[in-house]
């Protein structure tokens, strides 16, 4: 029996909260130097580092942090210790800290802090918990202070920070010697684009039609990405275009009461009558758009399928017609970018859900339902000892390919990514997935009913 590889590597995690800090390198070099010295004092060296340049410690979507945790927890990992400069660099959420560190500890991975050396006994764990609570308290207190400063800035007519609404830019103003504030002013190029967007939406109809018209001319959004219907609708919805920017509509992705919003007057770039007409047209064109609708149940391949052409995720498309008030008669998977931005950005490939579902499930069944697993299958099927190995395999294969819940359970554990175009399906497995560990498996043409 192969032995589990020994964990011996030390890795580091460096984080600063804002992109400005990362750009000015106020903290990252100091963290890196202190961590390297700490490791050397303990007779170790940092094998790999993970850097989060401009992300809050309370954010659940820190890419480098997630990659690091996956690296430490994957089977066969060599990670023995994660070193941070201060406990607050790891996370500022006390609950997340407790949960993640407990999982790591069960695998033999320690989280070490340069500034807070703790023992691995009950007293050390108590102190670690106190530090984590203090980190969260400081984060929440800083948030309260920042919010109060931003409110005062808005009341004085200044932009409180963040990304300016589309069509505007920020301009620095020195209000006192050494004290700089920012105001919003129209950006000439973007402001003209906003006016054009309104004209296209009113005349041609539909956010996707507007996105396609802009993309056909090679006009990109502010960040360089192609336009899509979501970006168009976001610009149409912003009230800054008609002279009133609302601050404080949400905090930590939670909506605030209307009475807590603060209005910041800005120079309008769209006529109020044009804005009102666009909103009325949008309401008519999207009669089903309403808050509070129940979320759809995840489809079999939800979150697993990606476009082999452009790398965008696949989404569900339907005919809009229902059967028994619940099930759509015609269901397809298609490239999200092709659906939202048009074929100018990606041609995409539209495939019926039942065809792709059957092909992928059959491929997974070929990997899972093999004679070598007969003993495990027999244990799962108590009282079915009269079945031969080949019969057990066939029964299990039938279940995997016909039971959506069982099939999705296998998919989530075995498959990391499925790439699709009009010629091939490429299945990338997880560490214990189809084929070799983490390998890619090319399937038959998509049009075929099986793989």
C-alpha positions as CSV (number, residue, x, y, z in Angstrom):
1,X,0.0,0.0,0.0
2,X,1.5,3.4,-1.0
3,X,2.3,5.6,2.0
4,X,1.0,9.1,2.4
5,X,3.7,11.7,1.3
6,X,5.3,13.5,4.2
7,X,4.2,17.2,4.7
8,X,7.3,19.3,5.1
9,X,7.0,22.4,3.0
10,X,6.3,25.9,4.5
11,X,4.3,28.3,2.4
12,X,3.5,32.0,3.0
13,X,0.4,34.2,2.5
14,X,0.8,37.9,2.0
15,X,-2.2,40.3,1.8
16,X,-2.9,44.0,1.6
17,X,-6.4,45.5,1.7
18,X,-6.3,48.0,-1.2
19,X,-4.8,48.1,-4.7
20,X,-3.2,51.4,-3.8
21,X,-1.2,49.8,-1.0
22,X,-0.1,47.0,-3.4
23,X,1.0,49.5,-6.0
24,X,3.0,51.6,-3.6
25,X,4.4,48.4,-2.0
26,X,3.7,49.8,1.5
27,X,3.3,46.4,3.1
28,X,4.1,43.4,0.9
29,X,7.9,43.7,0.9
30,X,7.9,44.1,4.7
31,X,5.6,41.0,5.1
32,X,7.8,39.0,2.8
33,X,11.0,39.9,4.6
34,X,9.6,39.3,8.1
35,X,8.2,35.9,7.0
36,X,11.5,34.8,5.4
37,X,13.4,35.7,8.6
38,X,10.9,33.9,10.8
39,X,11.2,30.7,8.7
40,X,15.0,30.9,8.8
41,X,14.9,31.2,12.6
42,X,13.0,28.0,12.7
43,X,15.3,26.1,10.3
44,X,12.9,26.3,7.3
45,X,12.5,28.1,4.0
46,X,9.4,29.4,2.2
47,X,8.7,27.0,-0.7
48,X,5.8,29.0,-2.3
49,X,4.1,32.2,-1.6
50,X,0.5,33.4,-2.3
51,X,-0.1,37.1,-2.7
52,X,-3.4,38.9,-2.3
53,X,-2.7,42.4,-3.6
54,X,-5.7,44.5,-2.8
55,X,-8.4,42.4,-1.1
56,X,-10.2,42.8,2.2
57,X,-9.6,40.1,4.8
58,X,-13.4,39.8,5.3
59,X,-14.0,38.9,1.6
60,X,-15.0,35.3,1.0
61,X,-13.7,35.5,-2.6
62,X,-10.0,35.9,-2.2
63,X,-8.6,33.9,-5.2
64,X,-5.0,33.5,-3.8
65,X,-6.4,32.5,-0.4
66,X,-8.6,29.9,-1.9
67,X,-5.8,28.5,-4.1
68,X,-3.6,28.3,-1.0
69,X,-6.2,26.4,1.0
70,X,-6.9,24.0,-1.8
71,X,-3.2,23.4,-2.2
72,X,-2.8,22.6,1.5
73,X,-5.9,20.3,1.6
74,X,-5.5,18.4,-1.6
75,X,-4.5,14.7,-1.3
76,X,-0.8,14.3,-1.5
77,X,0.0,17.9,-0.6
78,X,3.4,18.6,0.9
79,X,2.3,21.7,2.9
80,X,3.1,21.5,6.6
81,X,2.8,25.2,7.6
82,X,1.2,28.4,6.4
83,X,3.1,31.5,7.6
84,X,1.5,34.9,7.8
85,X,2.9,38.2,9.1
86,X,-0.1,38.8,11.5
87,X,-3.3,36.8,12.2
88,X,-5.3,39.6,10.6
89,X,-3.5,38.9,7.2
90,X,-5.0,35.3,7.2
91,X,-8.6,36.5,7.7
92,X,-10.5,39.1,9.6
93,X,-13.5,36.8,10.0
94,X,-13.3,35.0,13.3
95,X,-15.7,32.2,12.3
96,X,-13.9,31.5,9.0
97,X,-10.6,31.5,10.9
98,X,-11.8,28.8,13.4
99,X,-13.3,26.6,10.7
100,X,-10.5,26.7,8.2
101,X,-7.8,26.3,10.8
102,X,-9.6,23.3,12.3
103,X,-9.7,21.6,8.9
104,X,-6.0,22.3,8.3
105,X,-5.1,21.1,11.8
106,X,-6.8,17.8,11.2
107,X,-4.5,17.4,8.1
108,X,-1.4,18.3,10.1
109,X,-1.1,21.8,8.7
110,X,-0.3,24.7,11.1
111,X,-1.0,28.4,10.6
112,X,1.9,30.4,12.0
113,X,2.0,34.1,12.7
114,X,5.3,36.0,12.8
115,X,4.0,38.7,15.2
116,X,2.1,36.3,17.4
117,X,4.0,33.2,18.3
118,X,1.6,30.8,20.0
119,X,2.0,27.4,21.7
120,X,0.0,24.4,20.5
121,X,-1.7,23.8,23.8
122,X,-5.1,24.9,25.3
123,X,-3.7,28.3,26.4
124,X,-2.2,28.9,22.9
125,X,-5.5,28.0,21.2
126,X,-7.4,30.4,23.6
127,X,-5.0,33.2,22.8
128,X,-5.3,32.5,19.1
129,X,-9.1,32.7,19.3
130,X,-8.8,36.1,21.1
131,X,-6.5,37.4,18.4
132,X,-9.0,36.3,15.8
133,X,-11.9,38.1,17.6
134,X,-9.8,41.2,17.9
135,X,-9.0,41.1,14.2
136,X,-12.7,41.0,13.3
137,X,-13.5,43.8,15.8
138,X,-10.8,46.1,14.4
139,X,-12.1,45.4,10.8
140,X,-15.7,46.2,11.8
141,X,-14.6,49.3,13.7
142,X,-12.6,50.5,10.7
143,X,-15.6,50.0,8.6
144,X,-17.8,52.2,10.8
145,X,-15.2,54.9,10.9
146,X,-14.7,54.8,7.1
147,X,-18.4,54.9,6.5
148,X,-18.8,57.9,8.7
149,X,-16.0,59.7,6.9
150,X,-17.6,58.9,3.5
151,X,-21.0,60.2,4.7
152,X,-19.4,63.5,5.7
153,X,-17.6,63.7,2.3
154,X,-20.9,63.2,0.4
155,X,-22.6,65.8,2.5
156,X,-19.9,68.3,1.6
157,X,-20.3,67.5,-2.1
158,X,-17.3,65.2,-2.6
159,X,-17.1,61.7,-4.1
160,X,-16.4,59.3,-1.2
161,X,-14.2,56.9,-3.2
162,X,-14.6,53.7,-5.2
163,X,-15.2,53.3,-8.9
164,X,-16.9,56.3,-10.6
165,X,-20.1,55.5,-12.5
166,X,-19.8,54.9,-16.2
167,X,-19.7,58.2,-18.0
168,X,-17.8,60.0,-15.2
169,X,-14.3,60.4,-13.8
170,X,-12.9,61.7,-10.6
171,X,-10.9,64.9,-10.3
172,X,-8.7,65.8,-7.3
173,X,-9.5,69.1,-5.5
174,X,-7.2,70.5,-2.7
175,X,-9.7,71.8,-0.1
176,X,-7.0,72.8,2.4
177,X,-3.3,72.7,2.2
178,X,-2.3,69.1,2.1
179,X,-6.0,67.9,2.2
180,X,-7.2,66.5,-1.1
181,X,-10.8,65.5,-1.9
182,X,-12.3,64.2,-5.2
183,X,-15.3,65.4,-7.3
184,X,-17.2,63.6,-10.0
185,X,-17.2,65.2,-13.5
186,X,-18.3,63.9,-16.9
187,X,-15.7,62.0,-18.9
188,X,-16.1,63.3,-22.4
189,X,-15.6,60.0,-24.3
190,X,-17.7,57.9,-21.9
191,X,-20.4,60.5,-21.6
192,X,-20.9,60.5,-25.4
193,X,-21.0,56.7,-25.2
194,X,-23.7,56.8,-22.6
195,X,-25.8,59.1,-24.8
196,X,-25.3,56.8,-27.7
197,X,-26.3,53.8,-25.6
198,X,-29.6,55.4,-24.7
199,X,-30.3,56.2,-28.4
200,X,-29.6,52.6,-29.5
201,X,-31.7,51.2,-26.7
202,X,-34.7,53.4,-27.5
203,X,-34.5,52.9,-31.3
204,X,-33.3,49.3,-31.7
205,X,-34.7,47.8,-28.5
206,X,-33.1,45.3,-26.1
207,X,-29.9,45.4,-24.2
208,X,-28.3,42.6,-26.2
209,X,-29.0,44.5,-29.4
210,X,-27.2,47.5,-28.0
211,X,-24.2,45.3,-26.9
212,X,-24.0,43.7,-30.3
213,X,-24.1,47.1,-32.1
214,X,-21.2,48.4,-29.9
215,X,-19.2,45.2,-30.3
216,X,-19.6,45.2,-34.0
217,X,-17.8,48.5,-34.1
218,X,-15.0,47.3,-31.8
219,X,-16.1,49.6,-29.0
220,X,-15.1,48.0,-25.6
221,X,-16.3,48.7,-22.1
222,X,-14.2,50.8,-19.7
223,X,-12.2,47.8,-18.5
224,X,-11.5,46.6,-22.1
225,X,-14.1,43.7,-22.0
226,X,-16.8,43.5,-24.7
227,X,-20.2,44.9,-23.9
228,X,-23.0,42.5,-22.9
229,X,-26.6,42.9,-21.8
230,X,-25.7,43.1,-18.1
231,X,-23.3,46.0,-18.6
232,X,-25.8,47.8,-20.8
233,X,-28.6,47.5,-18.2
234,X,-26.2,48.6,-15.4
235,X,-25.5,51.9,-17.3
236,X,-29.2,52.4,-18.0
237,X,-30.0,52.0,-14.4
238,X,-27.5,54.5,-12.9
239,X,-29.2,57.7,-11.8
240,X,-25.9,59.6,-12.0
241,X,-26.5,60.0,-15.7
242,X,-29.4,62.4,-14.9
243,X,-27.6,64.3,-12.2
244,X,-27.9,62.4,-8.9
245,X,-25.4,59.8,-7.6
246,X,-26.7,57.8,-4.7
247,X,-24.2,56.7,-2.1
248,X,-24.9,54.0,0.5
249,X,-27.4,51.9,-1.4
250,X,-25.7,48.8,-0.1
251,X,-23.0,47.7,2.3
252,X,-21.3,44.4,2.3
253,X,-23.6,43.4,-0.6
254,X,-26.7,44.0,1.6
255,X,-29.3,46.6,0.6
256,X,-29.7,49.5,2.9
257,X,-33.0,51.3,3.7
258,X,-33.8,54.1,1.3
259,X,-33.7,56.7,4.1
260,X,-30.0,55.8,4.7
261,X,-29.0,56.8,1.1
262,X,-27.2,60.0,0.5
263,X,-27.5,62.0,-2.8
264,X,-24.5,63.6,-4.4
265,X,-25.5,66.1,-7.1
266,X,-23.4,65.7,-10.3
267,X,-23.5,67.3,-13.8
268,X,-26.1,65.4,-15.9
269,X,-25.1,63.8,-19.2
270,X,-28.6,62.5,-20.3
271,X,-31.8,64.4,-20.5
272,X,-34.4,63.4,-17.9
273,X,-37.1,62.7,-20.5
274,X,-34.8,60.4,-22.4
275,X,-33.9,58.6,-19.1
276,X,-37.6,58.2,-18.2
277,X,-38.4,56.8,-21.6
278,X,-35.7,54.2,-21.4
279,X,-36.9,53.1,-18.0
280,X,-40.5,52.7,-19.3
281,X,-39.3,50.7,-22.3
282,X,-37.2,48.5,-20.1
283,X,-40.2,47.8,-17.8
284,X,-42.3,46.8,-20.9
285,X,-39.6,44.7,-22.4
286,X,-38.9,42.8,-19.2
287,X,-42.3,42.2,-17.7
288,X,-41.0,39.3,-15.6
289,X,-38.2,41.3,-14.0
290,X,-39.1,41.4,-10.3
291,X,-37.2,40.9,-7.0
292,X,-37.8,37.9,-4.8
293,X,-38.2,35.2,-7.4
294,X,-37.2,31.7,-6.2
295,X,-33.9,30.6,-7.5
296,X,-33.9,27.8,-10.1
297,X,-32.8,24.4,-9.0
298,X,-29.2,23.7,-10.2
299,X,-29.2,21.7,-13.5
300,X,-27.1,18.6,-13.8
301,X,-24.0,20.4,-15.3
302,X,-24.6,23.8,-13.7
303,X,-21.2,25.4,-12.9
304,X,-19.2,22.7,-14.7
305,X,-19.4,23.6,-18.4
306,X,-17.2,26.1,-20.2
307,X,-16.9,27.3,-23.8
308,X,-13.9,25.8,-25.5
309,X,-13.7,28.8,-27.8
310,X,-13.5,31.8,-25.5
311,X,-13.3,30.3,-22.0
312,X,-16.7,31.7,-20.7
313,X,-19.0,29.6,-18.7
314,X,-22.1,28.0,-20.2
315,X,-25.5,29.0,-19.1
316,X,-29.0,27.5,-19.5
317,X,-31.2,28.7,-22.3
318,X,-34.9,27.9,-22.7
319,X,-37.7,28.4,-25.1
320,X,-39.7,30.4,-22.4
321,X,-42.5,27.8,-22.6
322,X,-43.3,25.7,-19.6
323,X,-44.9,22.3,-19.2
324,X,-46.8,21.6,-16.0
325,X,-45.9,25.1,-14.9
326,X,-42.4,24.0,-14.0
327,X,-40.4,22.2,-16.7
328,X,-39.3,24.0,-19.9
329,X,-40.0,22.0,-23.1
330,X,-36.8,23.1,-24.9
331,X,-33.6,23.5,-22.8
332,X,-30.1,24.2,-24.1
333,X,-26.6,24.9,-22.8
334,X,-24.9,27.8,-24.6
335,X,-21.9,30.1,-24.1
336,X,-22.7,32.9,-21.7
337,X,-20.7,35.4,-23.7
338,X,-22.4,34.4,-27.0
339,X,-25.8,34.6,-25.3
340,X,-25.2,38.0,-23.6
341,X,-22.9,39.8,-26.0
342,X,-23.6,38.2,-29.4
343,X,-21.8,36.2,-32.0
344,X,-19.4,39.1,-32.6
345,X,-17.6,38.2,-29.4
346,X,-18.0,34.4,-29.5
347,X,-19.8,32.1,-31.9
348,X,-20.6,29.8,-29.0
349,X,-22.3,26.4,-29.5
350,X,-25.9,25.7,-28.5
351,X,-26.5,22.1,-27.5
352,X,-29.7,20.5,-26.0
353,X,-29.3,19.8,-22.3
354,X,-30.4,16.2,-22.5
355,X,-27.7,15.4,-25.2
356,X,-24.8,16.9,-23.2
357,X,-26.1,15.5,-19.9
358,X,-26.2,12.0,-21.4
359,X,-22.8,12.2,-23.0
360,X,-21.1,13.4,-19.8
361,X,-22.9,11.0,-17.5
362,X,-22.0,8.1,-19.8
363,X,-18.3,9.2,-19.8
364,X,-18.3,9.4,-16.0
365,X,-20.1,6.0,-15.7
366,X,-17.3,4.5,-17.9
367,X,-14.8,5.6,-15.3
368,X,-16.8,4.9,-12.1
369,X,-18.7,1.7,-13.0
370,X,-15.9,-0.8,-13.5
371,X,-15.4,-4.3,-12.2
372,X,-12.6,-3.2,-9.9
373,X,-15.2,-1.4,-7.8
374,X,-17.5,-4.4,-7.5
375,X,-16.7,-4.9,-3.8
376,X,-17.6,-1.3,-2.9
377,X,-20.7,-1.6,-5.0
378,X,-21.7,-4.9,-3.2
379,X,-21.4,-3.2,0.2
380,X,-23.6,-0.4,-1.0
381,X,-26.2,-2.9,-2.2
382,X,-26.8,-4.9,0.9
383,X,-29.0,-7.9,0.4
384,X,-28.1,-8.1,-3.3
385,X,-25.4,-10.7,-2.9
386,X,-27.1,-12.9,-5.5
387,X,-25.9,-10.4,-8.2
388,X,-22.7,-11.2,-10.1
389,X,-20.0,-8.4,-10.4
390,X,-20.9,-7.6,-13.9
391,X,-24.6,-7.3,-12.9
392,X,-23.7,-5.0,-10.0
393,X,-21.8,-2.8,-12.3
394,X,-24.7,-2.6,-14.8
395,X,-27.1,-1.8,-12.0
396,X,-24.9,1.0,-10.7
397,X,-24.2,2.3,-14.2
398,X,-28.0,2.6,-14.8
399,X,-28.4,4.5,-11.5
400,X,-25.6,6.9,-12.4
401,X,-26.9,7.7,-15.8
402,X,-30.6,8.0,-14.9
403,X,-30.7,9.5,-11.4
404,X,-30.0,13.2,-11.7
405,X,-29.1,13.7,-8.0
406,X,-26.8,10.7,-7.9
407,X,-25.2,11.7,-11.2
408,X,-24.6,15.3,-10.1
409,X,-23.0,14.1,-6.8
410,X,-20.5,12.0,-8.8
411,X,-19.9,14.9,-11.2
412,X,-19.1,17.4,-8.4
413,X,-16.6,15.0,-6.9
414,X,-15.0,13.8,-10.0
415,X,-15.1,16.5,-12.6
416,X,-13.5,19.9,-12.4
417,X,-14.3,21.4,-15.8
418,X,-16.1,20.4,-19.0
419,X,-15.1,22.3,-22.2
420,X,-17.5,22.2,-25.2
421,X,-17.5,23.2,-28.8
422,X,-19.1,21.8,-31.9
423,X,-16.6,19.1,-32.3
424,X,-15.3,17.9,-28.9
425,X,-16.1,17.6,-25.2
426,X,-13.0,17.9,-23.0
427,X,-13.4,16.6,-19.5
428,X,-10.9,17.7,-16.9
429,X,-11.0,15.5,-13.7
430,X,-10.2,16.4,-10.2
431,X,-7.4,14.7,-8.3
432,X,-9.4,11.5,-8.1
433,X,-11.4,12.2,-11.2
434,X,-11.8,10.6,-14.6
435,X,-8.7,9.1,-16.1
436,X,-5.4,10.1,-14.5
437,X,-5.2,12.4,-11.6
438,X,-6.4,15.8,-12.8
439,X,-6.1,14.6,-16.4
440,X,-8.0,15.8,-19.5
441,X,-10.1,13.4,-21.4
442,X,-11.4,14.1,-24.9
443,X,-14.8,12.8,-25.8
444,X,-16.6,12.0,-29.0
445,X,-18.2,14.8,-31.1
446,X,-20.9,16.7,-29.1
447,X,-23.6,15.7,-31.5
448,X,-23.2,12.0,-30.5
449,X,-25.7,10.8,-27.9
450,X,-22.9,9.0,-25.9
451,X,-19.3,9.4,-25.2
